[in-house]
Amino acid sequence: MARFRAAALIAAVAKVKDYARQNPEKTSDAIGKVEGFVRSKAGPAHADKVGKGGDALRKGLGVPSGGASGTPGSGTQGGQVPPPPPPNPVPGTPDDPQPRRSADDDAPMTPGERTG
């Protein structure tokens, strides 16, 4: 049973590599989207590790870094790491999108809660 699973996994990896080689730009775009998602969750402190992981995955799949031609809009911009997202607003400041019960209350309103 374990040999069958291993053989199926090896066959699946071979198919993924074939697809990646036939569609390098789509593959690089998908890897870039995953990198962006992971980078947004991990934060800027780990951005270099996320980039290295994406590069290693591209190398393992045989896909050039930064898309097939390195053109803009191909996941990463010419192999450059995009800047991290801006920090979340501080609660109670004017840029905080959540409504508050009152000006002196730091806790946001819960969904469905009404003032007054």
TASULFEN-V185702 format. One record per helix or strand. SS is the DSSP state (2 for helix, 1 for strand). FROM is the first residue (numbers start at 0). TO is the last residue. If there is no record, write none. Layout:
{{SS;FROM;TO} {SS;FROM;TO}}
This chain:
{{2;1;21} {2;23;41} {2;43;60} {1;76;76} {1;79;79} {1;99;99} {1;107;107}}
